[in-house]
Amino acid sequence: MWKNTRHNLPKTVIVFGIVLLFAVGFMVLGIFIDIQIISKYDYTPISFTFSFLLGGVLIGLFLTLRTITHH
């Protein structure tokens, strides 16, 4: 049981790292868009920060799972 966990640990760390990278990148992009909208129009109808964060997580998860399943 524990032997199999050791071999999956590097894959799990890689998946987590890539998903985190995409999530942070998209979140920063969302923050930038929010700041631009707030400074120009003085309001924001939707929060792009959390929308882009969720999108970044989903894209990162999709790309890493697709890459891992091909190897």
DRENPA-3360 file (N, C-alpha, C; in nm, 2 decimals, always signed):
BEGIN
1 = MWKNTRHN = +0.08/-0.12/+0.00/+0.00/+0.00/+0.00/+0.09/+0.13/+0.00 ~ +0.19/+0.13/+0.08/+0.27/+0.25/+0.09/+0.37/+0.26/-0.02 ~ +0.40/+0.15/-0.08/+0.50/+0.16/-0.20/+0.44/+0.24/-0.31 ~ +0.31/+0.22/-0.34/+0.24/+0.29/-0.45/+0.23/+0.44/-0.42 ~ +0.22/+0.48/-0.29/+0.21/+0.62/-0.26/+0.34/+0.69/-0.28 ~ +0.45/+0.63/-0.26/+0.58/+0.69/-0.29/+0.60/+0.73/-0.43 ~ +0.55/+0.64/-0.52/+0.57/+0.67/-0.66/+0.47/+0.78/-0.71 ~ +0.36/+0.79/-0.65/+0.26/+0.89/-0.68/+0.29/+1.03/-0.62;
9 = LPKTVIVF = +0.37/+1.04/-0.52/+0.40/+1.16/-0.46/+0.47/+1.27/-0.55 ~ +0.57/+1.23/-0.63/+0.62/+1.33/-0.73/+0.52/+1.38/-0.83 ~ +0.43/+1.29/-0.88/+0.33/+1.34/-0.97/+0.23/+1.43/-0.90 ~ +0.20/+1.40/-0.78/+0.10/+1.49/-0.70/+0.16/+1.63/-0.68 ~ +0.29/+1.63/-0.65/+0.36/+1.76/-0.62/+0.37/+1.84/-0.75 ~ +0.39/+1.77/-0.86/+0.40/+1.84/-0.99/+0.26/+1.90/-1.03 ~ +0.16/+1.82/-1.01/+0.02/+1.86/-1.04/-0.01/+1.98/-0.96 ~ +0.01/+1.97/-0.83/-0.02/+2.08/-0.74/+0.06/+2.21/-0.78;
17 = GIVLLFAV = +0.19/+2.20/-0.81/+0.27/+2.31/-0.85/+0.22/+2.38/-0.98 ~ +0.18/+2.30/-1.08/+0.14/+2.36/-1.20/+0.00/+2.42/-1.19 ~ -0.09/+2.36/-1.11/-0.22/+2.42/-1.09/-0.20/+2.55/-1.01 ~ -0.11/+2.55/-0.91/-0.09/+2.67/-0.83/-0.03/+2.78/-0.92 ~ +0.06/+2.75/-1.01/+0.12/+2.84/-1.10/+0.01/+2.91/-1.19 ~ -0.08/+2.83/-1.25/-0.18/+2.88/-1.33/-0.28/+2.96/-1.25 ~ -0.31/+2.92/-1.13/-0.41/+2.99/-1.05/-0.36/+3.12/-1.01 ~ -0.23/+3.13/-0.97/-0.17/+3.26/-0.92/-0.16/+3.35/-1.05;
25 = GFMVLGIF = -0.12/+3.30/-1.16/-0.11/+3.38/-1.28/-0.24/+3.44/-1.32 ~ -0.34/+3.36/-1.33/-0.47/+3.41/-1.36/-0.53/+3.50/-1.26 ~ -0.50/+3.48/-1.13/-0.55/+3.57/-1.03/-0.49/+3.71/-1.04 ~ -0.36/+3.71/-1.07/-0.29/+3.84/-1.08/-0.35/+3.91/-1.21 ~ -0.38/+3.84/-1.31/-0.44/+3.90/-1.43/-0.58/+3.96/-1.39 ~ -0.65/+3.88/-1.31/-0.79/+3.93/-1.27/-0.78/+4.05/-1.18 ~ -0.68/+4.06/-1.09/-0.66/+4.17/-1.01/-0.62/+4.29/-1.09 ~ -0.54/+4.28/-1.19/-0.50/+4.39/-1.28/-0.63/+4.44/-1.36;
33 = IDIQIISK = -0.71/+4.35/-1.41/-0.83/+4.39/-1.48/-0.93/+4.46/-1.38 ~ -0.94/+4.41/-1.26/-1.03/+4.48/-1.16/-0.98/+4.62/-1.13 ~ -0.85/+4.63/-1.11/-0.79/+4.77/-1.08/-0.82/+4.86/-1.20 ~ -0.80/+4.81/-1.32/-0.83/+4.90/-1.44/-0.97/+4.94/-1.45 ~ -1.07/+4.85/-1.42/-1.21/+4.88/-1.43/-1.25/+4.98/-1.32 ~ -1.20/+4.95/-1.20/-1.24/+5.03/-1.08/-1.18/+5.17/-1.10 ~ -1.06/+5.19/-1.15/-1.00/+5.32/-1.17/-1.06/+5.40/-1.28 ~ -1.11/+5.33/-1.38/-1.17/+5.39/-1.50/-1.32/+5.42/-1.48;
41 = YDYTPISF = -1.40/+5.33/-1.42/-1.54/+5.34/-1.41/-1.59/+5.36/-1.27 ~ -1.50/+5.34/-1.17/-1.53/+5.36/-1.03/-1.63/+5.25/-0.98 ~ -1.64/+5.14/-1.05/-1.71/+5.03/-0.99/-1.67/+4.90/-1.07 ~ -1.70/+4.79/-1.02/-1.68/+4.66/-1.10/-1.81/+4.58/-1.09 ~ -1.87/+4.54/-1.20/-1.99/+4.46/-1.19/-1.96/+4.32/-1.14 ~ -1.85/+4.26/-1.18/-1.82/+4.12/-1.13/-1.67/+4.13/-1.09 ~ -1.64/+4.04/-1.00/-1.50/+4.03/-0.96/-1.42/+3.94/-1.05 ~ -1.33/+4.00/-1.13/-1.25/+3.92/-1.22/-1.14/+3.84/-1.14;
49 = TFSFLLGG = -1.11/+3.88/-1.03/-1.00/+3.82/-0.95/-1.04/+3.67/-0.92 ~ -1.16/+3.65/-0.86/-1.20/+3.52/-0.82/-1.25/+3.44/-0.94 ~ -1.30/+3.50/-1.04/-1.34/+3.43/-1.16/-1.22/+3.38/-1.23 ~ -1.12/+3.46/-1.25/-1.00/+3.42/-1.32/-0.92/+3.32/-1.23 ~ -0.93/+3.33/-1.10/-0.87/+3.23/-1.01/-0.93/+3.09/-1.03 ~ -1.06/+3.08/-1.04/-1.12/+2.96/-1.06/-1.09/+2.90/-1.20 ~ -1.09/+2.99/-1.30/-1.05/+2.96/-1.44/-0.91/+2.90/-1.45 ~ -0.82/+2.97/-1.37/-0.68/+2.92/-1.37/-0.66/+2.79/-1.31;
57 = VLIGLFLT = -0.74/+2.76/-1.20/-0.73/+2.63/-1.14/-0.78/+2.52/-1.23 ~ -0.89/+2.55/-1.30/-0.95/+2.45/-1.39/-0.86/+2.43/-1.51 ~ -0.80/+2.53/-1.57/-0.71/+2.52/-1.68/-0.59/+2.44/-1.64 ~ -0.53/+2.48/-1.53/-0.41/+2.41/-1.48/-0.43/+2.27/-1.45 ~ -0.55/+2.24/-1.39/-0.58/+2.10/-1.36/-0.60/+2.02/-1.49 ~ -0.67/+2.08/-1.59/-0.69/+2.01/-1.71/-0.56/+1.98/-1.79 ~ -0.47/+2.08/-1.79/-0.35/+2.06/-1.86/-0.26/+1.96/-1.79 ~ -0.25/+1.96/-1.66/-0.16/+1.86/-1.59/-0.22/+1.72/-1.60;
65 = LRTITHH = -0.35/+1.71/-1.59/-0.41/+1.57/-1.60/-0.39/+1.52/-1.74 ~ -0.41/+1.61/-1.84/-0.39/+1.56/-1.98/-0.24/+1.52/-2.00 ~ -0.15/+1.59/-1.95/-0.01/+1.56/-1.96/+0.03/+1.43/-1.89 ~ -0.02/+1.41/-1.77/+0.01/+1.29/-1.69/-0.05/+1.17/-1.76 ~ -0.17/+1.18/-1.81/-0.23/+1.06/-1.86/-0.17/+1.02/-1.99 ~ -0.09/+1.11/-2.06/-0.02/+1.07/-2.18/+0.11/+1.00/-2.16 ~ +0.16/+1.01/-2.03/+0.29/+0.95/-2.00/+0.27/+0.82/-1.93;
% end
